Amino acid sequence: MRQIPAELHTGYISFIDQRGVPTEQHRFYLKWLRYYLDYCHKYRVPNTAHKSLSAFLAKLKEKSRLKTLEIRPIRLSLSFMK
């Protein structure tokens, strides 16, 4: 799995803090951001493309990896990337 660049990591932590995500959940949110960045890299999708969210979610559903409780962190991660 690819590492999140330091500048992006710092900005993302600040972003999720501002939205009230408890510190103990940061790892979980960072995990989904890494998954998304990996997806964009593998499938050559710009990580700021609007359609990337639906394509990413469709891929997760295809692999049966998407659970209802995980949608908020995914959407929050992707809203940061826009």
C-alpha positions as semicolon CSV with decimal commas, in nm:
position;residue;x (nm);y (nm);z (nm)
1;M;0,000;0,000;0,000
2;R;0,129;0,344;-0,089
3;Q;0,224;0,590;0,181
4;I;0,035;0,916;0,214
5;P;0,272;1,208;0,143
6;A;0,355;1,402;0,463
7;E;0,192;1,726;0,347
8;L;-0,128;1,545;0,247
9;H;-0,128;1,348;0,574
10;T;-0,097;1,665;0,784
11;G;-0,367;1,845;0,587
12;Y;-0,601;1,547;0,608
13;I;-0,560;1,511;0,985
14;S;-0,641;1,879;1,021
15;F;-0,943;1,836;0,790
16;I;-1,093;1,543;0,984
17;D;-1,021;1,712;1,318
18;Q;-1,224;2,014;1,202
19;R;-1,512;1,780;1,122
20;G;-1,515;1,630;1,469
21;V;-1,358;1,292;1,400
22;P;-1,222;1,159;1,731
23;T;-0,844;1,109;1,741
24;E;-0,882;0,737;1,809
25;Q;-1,061;0,700;1,472
26;H;-0,795;0,881;1,265
27;R;-0,621;0,553;1,173
28;F;-0,946;0,419;1,030
29;Y;-0,999;0,731;0,819
30;L;-0,638;0,729;0,701
31;K;-0,678;0,367;0,596
32;W;-0,961;0,461;0,359
33;L;-0,766;0,754;0,221
34;R;-0,477;0,516;0,143
35;Y;-0,718;0,269;-0,023
36;Y;-0,857;0,550;-0,235
37;L;-0,512;0,677;-0,337
38;D;-0,409;0,319;-0,423
39;Y;-0,722;0,279;-0,634
40;C;-0,656;0,605;-0,820
41;H;-0,297;0,506;-0,886
42;K;-0,379;0,153;-1,001
43;Y;-0,664;0,254;-1,233
44;R;-0,510;0,586;-1,338
45;V;-0,801;0,792;-1,213
46;P;-0,725;1,150;-1,107
47;N;-0,782;1,158;-0,732
48;T;-0,963;1,490;-0,767
49;A;-1,204;1,369;-1,038
50;H;-1,571;1,393;-0,939
51;K;-1,651;1,053;-1,090
52;S;-1,377;0,884;-0,890
53;L;-1,603;0,851;-0,584
54;S;-1,869;0,648;-0,760
55;A;-1,607;0,439;-0,941
56;F;-1,421;0,371;-0,616
57;L;-1,741;0,274;-0,431
58;A;-1,846;0,050;-0,721
59;K;-1,511;-0,129;-0,708
60;L;-1,548;-0,181;-0,332
61;K;-1,898;-0,322;-0,380
62;E;-1,768;-0,550;-0,654
63;K;-1,511;-0,687;-0,411
64;S;-1,770;-0,707;-0,130
65;R;-1,557;-0,484;0,091
66;L;-1,801;-0,204;0,152
67;K;-1,996;-0,195;0,475
68;T;-2,253;0,072;0,557
69;L;-2,051;0,200;0,854
70;E;-1,752;0,266;0,631
71;I;-1,924;0,502;0,389
72;R;-1,880;0,815;0,609
73;P;-1,500;0,784;0,630
74;I;-1,482;0,716;0,257
75;R;-1,696;1,016;0,164
76;L;-1,509;1,241;0,406
77;S;-1,176;1,125;0,264
78;L;-1,290;1,193;-0,089
79;S;-1,437;1,533;-0,007
80;F;-1,092;1,629;0,123
81;M;-0,933;1,532;-0,209
82;K;-1,157;1,762;-0,416
